[in-house]
C-alpha cells in the first residue's frame, strides 16, 4: 500500500461558487482527502468539509494586487516545511505543483504587440504597481525550478503558457478539470417549478460568472432572431453574474423585445437542479481555458452549443457528434441557426444528449484525482533520487 501523503492546497477563495478554478480546487481537495491528509490555505472558505484541515489566512479588501502579494508571501512562509506536496492554484512562488486556470497575463498584455507599441506597453507596466506586481507573481510560478511542475487545464492553455514563458516548457503538463457524474437528476417539470421557470416552453440555459465574457449579448441577439421561426417561444435562464451585469442585460433583453422570455436566476448552488430545467446549454464563450460548465451540462445529458477552440479549451477535444461547435463566438446568426435546428430536429438533439455523458465519463473526478496523485508520486520519486 502506497504511503499517505501530506498535501497543502493553496487557493485564495475556497468556494465552489467562485468559478471554474475554485470548483477545480474544491473538488480535487475533497477527492485527495479520501486517501491523504489535505490542508487548505485560503483567505475565504465557504465549503466546510470534515475531511479537510483549514488554515484561514488574513486578507486585504483593497487593493487586490496587494492582497495577491500578501497571499503569496503568507502561503510561502506557512508551507516551507511539513508537507510532501504543495499544490498552488494562485500566482506566486510557493508550490511544487502550479495549476494554471487562466490565460497568462503576459499573453494578454504583450502577446501580439511588436515594435514601439510593445515598448509603450512595457512602460505602462513599469509605471503601474498593480501590473508590475501581477506580472512578477506570474513569472515567479513559471520560473524553472528543480522538482516543480506546471499543470495547465487544457492543451490550448499549455501552448499559450509555453509561448509566453518558453523557459517553462520542460515542466509543463496537462490535467483537465473533472466532473461529478449525477446519480439521479430531478425531473424537468419538478426542477422548473422549484426555480420558478415556465413549463411547456423550450428552455435554453446560460451559465457564467462573467456574463459579458461568456457571450450573453450574442445569446440575446440569437434568441431575438430565432423566436419568430419557432412554434413555441423559447425561454432563456441566465445563471450567475453580479447585480450590475444582471441589470445591464435585463435592460438589453427589454430593448430586444424579449420581455418575459429571459429569467435571471443569479448564482445558484444546486446546479444539478438548474441543468435539469433546460433543453439546451448555450455557451458562445469568448475566453474559456477549459469550460467546466460545458462538461457539467454534458454530464447531465444536455445538448450543448459552444465556441470552438481557441475560445473554449474543452472544445478542442469535442467532435460534431458530441456538441454543436460555433466557428465564432460573436456570430449571433450562426447561434440562432444552431438553436433553431436543435429545438426542431429531435434526432439531432437526442444524439448530442446521448453522447454528452459519454464525453463526461472521460473526465470523472476520481480519475482526474488519480492523475494528480500519480504526478505527485513521480515528483517525490525524482526528489528522492536526486
C-alpha positions in Angstrom: 0.0 0.0 0.0 1.4 3.4 -1.0 2.1 5.8 1.8 -0.4 8.5 2.8 0.8 12.0 1.7 0.5 15.3 3.5 -0.7 17.8 0.9 -1.2 21.6 1.0 -3.7 23.2 -1.3 -3.3 27.0 -1.9 -6.2 29.0 -3.2 -7.5 32.4 -2.1 -11.1 31.5 -2.5 -12.2 28.0 -1.4 -15.7 28.2 -2.7 -17.3 26.1 -5.5 -19.4 29.0 -6.5 -16.4 31.2 -7.2 -15.8 29.9 -10.7 -14.2 27.1 -12.6 -10.8 27.5 -10.9 -12.4 27.4 -7.5 -14.6 24.4 -8.3 -11.5 22.6 -9.6 -9.6 23.3 -6.3 -12.5 22.2 -4.1 -13.4 19.0 -6.0 -9.7 17.9 -6.2 -9.1 18.6 -2.5 -12.1 16.6 -1.4 -11.1 13.6 -3.5 -7.5 13.7 -2.4 -8.7 13.8 1.2 -10.2 10.3 0.8 -6.7 8.9 0.7 -4.4 11.6 2.0 -4.0 14.3 4.7 -5.1 17.5 2.9 -4.6 21.1 4.3 -6.3 24.0 2.6 -4.7 27.5 2.9 -7.3 30.2 1.9 -8.5 33.6 2.7 -12.1 32.9 2.1 -13.6 29.5 2.9 -17.2 28.8 2.0 -17.1 25.0 1.7 -16.5 23.3 5.0 -15.7 19.6 4.8 -14.7 17.5 7.8 -12.1 15.6 5.7 -10.1 18.7 5.2 -7.9 20.8 7.6 -8.4 24.5 7.1 -5.9 27.4 7.6 -7.7 30.7 7.1 -5.2 33.5 6.1 -5.7 37.2 6.6 -6.8 39.2 3.6 -6.8 42.8 2.3 -10.1 44.0 0.7 -8.2 46.6 -1.5 -6.1 46.9 -3.5 -6.5 43.4 -5.0 -2.9 43.3 -6.3 -1.5 43.9 -2.8 -3.8 41.2 -1.4 -2.4 38.7 -4.0 1.1 39.6 -2.9 0.1 39.1 0.7 -1.4 35.7 -0.1 1.8 34.6 -1.9 4.0 35.7 1.0 1.9 34.0 3.7 1.5 30.7 1.9 5.2 30.6 1.1 6.0 31.1 4.8 3.4 28.6 6.1 4.3 25.8 3.7 8.1 25.7 3.6 8.2 22.6 5.7 5.9 19.8 6.8 4.3 18.9 3.5 5.1 16.2 0.9 3.4 18.3 -1.9 2.4 21.9 -2.0 -0.2 22.4 -4.8 -0.9 26.1 -5.7 -3.9 27.4 -7.7 -2.7 31.0 -7.5 0.2 33.1 -8.9 3.2 33.1 -6.5 6.4 31.4 -5.7 5.1 28.8 -3.3 4.1 25.4 -4.7 5.7 22.2 -6.1 2.7 21.9 -8.4 1.3 25.0 -10.0 -2.1 24.6 -11.7 -2.8 27.3 -14.2 -6.5 28.0 -14.8 -6.4 31.3 -16.8 -4.6 32.7 -19.8 -1.2 34.2 -18.8 -1.4 37.9 -18.1 1.8 38.3 -20.2 -0.1 36.8 -23.1 -2.9 39.3 -22.8 -0.6 42.3 -22.3 2.2 41.5 -24.7 1.2 38.6 -26.9 0.6 40.2 -30.3 2.3 43.6 -29.7 5.6 44.5 -31.5 7.8 47.5 -32.1 7.0 50.8 -30.4 3.7 49.6 -29.2 5.4 46.9 -27.2 7.9 49.4 -25.7 5.0 51.7 -24.7 3.2 48.7 -23.1 6.3 47.8 -21.1 6.5 51.5 -20.0 2.9 51.2 -18.8 3.7 48.0 -16.9 6.8 49.6 -15.3 4.8 52.6 -14.0 1.9 50.6 -12.7 2.5 48.8 -9.3 -0.6 46.7 -10.0 0.5 45.4 -13.4 4.2 45.0 -12.3 3.2 43.0 -9.2 0.8 40.7 -11.1 3.4 40.0 -13.8 6.2 39.4 -11.3 4.0 36.9 -9.4 3.1 35.2 -12.6 6.7 34.9 -13.7 7.5 33.5 -10.2 5.3 30.5 -10.7 6.6 29.8 -14.3 10.3 30.2 -13.5 12.2 27.0 -14.0 12.7 25.3 -10.6 14.0 21.8 -9.8 11.2 19.5 -9.0 8.4 21.9 -10.0 5.5 21.0 -12.3 3.2 23.5 -14.0 -0.2 22.0 -14.8 -2.4 23.6 -17.5 -6.1 22.7 -17.6 -6.1 22.3 -21.4 -3.7 21.7 -24.2 -4.7 25.1 -25.6 -3.7 26.8 -22.4 -0.4 24.8 -22.3 0.6 26.2 -25.6 -0.2 29.8 -24.5 1.9 29.3 -21.4 4.8 27.8 -23.4 4.6 30.8 -25.8 4.6 33.4 -23.0 7.2 31.6 -20.9 9.3 29.4 -23.1 11.6 28.5 -20.2 8.7 26.7 -18.5 8.1 24.3 -21.4 10.0 21.4 -19.9 8.0 21.3 -16.7 4.5 21.7 -18.3 1.8 19.1 -18.1 -1.9 19.0 -18.8 -4.5 17.7 -16.4 -8.1 18.9 -17.1 -10.8 19.5 -14.6 -13.1 16.7 -13.8 -16.8 16.4 -13.4 -19.1 14.6 -10.9 -21.5 12.3 -12.8 -25.0 12.9 -11.5 -26.8 9.9 -9.8 -30.4 10.7 -10.5 -31.2 14.3 -11.6 -34.7 15.6 -10.8 -37.5 15.6 -13.4 -37.6 18.7 -15.7 -41.1 19.7 -14.5 -40.1 19.4 -10.9 -36.9 21.4 -11.5 -38.6 24.2 -13.3 -41.2 24.5 -10.6 -38.6 24.7 -7.9 -36.8 27.6 -9.7 -39.9 29.4 -10.9 -39.4 28.8 -14.6 -42.2 28.4 -17.1 -43.3 24.9 -18.2 -44.5 24.0 -21.7 -41.8 26.0 -23.5 -38.3 25.2 -24.7 -35.7 26.4 -22.3 -32.2 27.5 -23.1 -29.6 27.7 -20.3 -26.7 30.1 -20.0 -24.3 29.8 -17.0 -21.4 32.1 -16.3 -19.8 34.3 -13.6 -18.8 36.9 -16.2 -21.9 37.3 -18.4 -20.1 39.5 -20.9 -17.0 37.4 -21.5 -19.1 34.3 -22.0 -21.2 35.9 -24.7 -24.6 36.7 -23.2 -25.1 39.6 -25.7 -24.7 37.2 -28.6 -27.2 34.8 -26.9 -29.8 37.5 -26.5 -29.4 38.6 -30.1 -29.8 35.0 -31.3 -32.8 34.5 -29.1 -34.5 37.5 -30.7 -33.7 36.3 -34.2 -34.8 32.7 -33.7 -38.0 33.3 -31.8 -40.2 34.1 -34.9 -39.1 30.9 -36.6 -40.2 28.5 -33.8 -43.7 27.3 -33.0 -43.2 28.0 -29.3 -41.3 30.9 -27.9 -38.0 29.7 -26.4 -37.1 31.0 -22.9 -33.7 31.6 -21.5 -32.5 31.0 -18.0 -29.4 33.0 -17.0 -27.4 31.7 -14.0 -24.6 33.7 -12.4 -23.4 37.3 -12.9 -23.1 40.2 -10.5 -26.0 42.7 -9.8 -24.6 45.3 -12.1 -24.3 42.9 -15.0 -27.7 41.4 -14.4 -29.3 44.9 -14.5 -27.5 45.7 -17.8 -28.6 42.6 -19.5 -32.1 42.8 -18.2 -32.3 46.2 -19.9 -30.8 44.8 -23.1 -33.3 42.0 -23.1 -36.1 44.5 -22.9 -34.6 46.6 -25.7 -34.6 43.5 -27.9 -38.2 42.8 -27.2 -37.6 39.7 -25.1 -39.8 40.6 -22.1 -40.9 37.6 -20.2 -38.5 35.3 -22.1 -35.3 35.8 -20.1 -35.1 34.8 -16.5 -32.2 35.9 -14.4 -31.6 33.4 -11.6 -28.4 34.8 -10.2 -25.7 32.5 -8.7 -27.0 29.0 -7.8 -25.5 26.3 -5.6 -27.8 23.4 -6.6 -26.6 23.1 -10.2 -28.0 19.7 -10.8 -31.4 21.2 -10.3 -30.5 24.0 -12.8 -29.3 21.6 -15.5 -32.5 19.6 -15.1 -34.6 22.6 -16.1 -33.1 23.0 -19.6 -33.3 21.6 -23.1 -30.0 23.1 -24.3 -26.9 24.8 -22.9 -25.8 27.8 -24.9 -22.1 28.8 -24.3 -20.7 31.2 -27.0 -17.7 32.0 -24.8 -15.1 34.4 -25.8 -12.5 33.1 -23.4 -12.6 29.8 -21.6 -9.3 28.0 -21.0 -11.3 24.8 -20.4 -15.1 25.3 -20.0 -16.3 23.4 -16.9 -19.9 24.4 -17.3 -20.0 22.7 -20.8 -18.7 19.5 -19.3 -21.1 19.6 -16.4 -24.1 20.2 -18.8 -22.9 17.2 -20.9 -22.7 15.0 -17.8 -26.4 15.9 -17.2 -27.4 14.9 -20.7 -27.9 18.4 -22.1 -27.0 19.1 -25.7 -24.5 22.0 -25.8 -23.7 24.8 -28.3 -20.2 26.0 -27.6 -17.5 28.1 -29.2 -14.7 26.2 -30.9 -11.1 26.3 -29.7 -9.2 28.5 -29.0 -12.1 30.3 -27.4 -13.0 27.2 -25.4 -10.3 24.7 -24.4 -12.6 21.8 -24.0 -14.0 22.2 -27.5 -10.6 21.2 -28.9 -11.4 17.6 -27.7 -15.1 17.6 -28.9 -16.4 16.4 -32.2 -19.5 17.5 -34.2 -21.2 14.3 -32.9 -20.7 15.4 -29.3 -21.5 19.2 -29.4 -22.6 21.9 -31.8 -19.4 23.9 -32.3 -19.6 27.6 -33.2 -17.0 28.9 -35.6 -17.0 32.3 -33.9 -18.5 33.4 -30.5 -19.8 36.7 -31.9 -21.8 35.2 -34.7 -25.4 35.6 -33.5 -26.8 34.4 -36.8 -25.0 31.1 -36.6 -26.0 30.7 -33.0 -29.7 31.4 -33.9 -29.4 28.7 -36.6 -28.0 26.2 -34.0 -30.8 26.9 -31.6 -33.5 26.6 -34.3 -32.1 23.3 -35.6 -31.6 21.7 -32.1 -35.1 22.7 -31.0 -36.8 21.4 -34.1 -34.7 18.3 -35.0 -35.4 15.8 -32.4 -32.9 13.2 -33.7 -30.0 15.7 -33.7 -30.9 16.9 -30.2 -31.1 13.3 -29.0 -27.8 12.3 -30.5 -25.9 15.1 -28.7 -27.8 14.4 -25.4 -26.8 10.7 -25.7 -23.1 11.4 -26.4 -22.7 14.1 -23.7 -22.5 11.7 -20.7 -20.0 9.5 -22.7 -17.7 12.5 -23.1 -18.2 13.4 -19.4 -17.2 9.9 -18.3 -13.7 10.5 -19.7 -13.4 13.3 -17.2 -14.7 11.6 -14.0 -13.2 13.4 -11.0 -12.0 10.2 -9.4 -9.8 9.5 -12.4 -8.6 13.1 -12.6 -7.6 12.9 -8.9 -5.6 9.8 -9.6 -3.7 11.5 -12.3 -2.7 14.2 -9.8 -1.6 11.5 -7.3 0.5 9.9 -10.0 2.1 13.2 -10.7 2.8 13.8 -7.0 4.5 10.4 -6.6 6.5 10.8 -9.8 7.8 14.1 -8.3 8.6 12.6 -4.9 10.5 9.7 -6.5 12.5 12.1 -8.6 13.2 14.2 -5.4 14.4 11.1 -3.5 16.6 10.1 -6.4 18.4 13.4 -6.7 
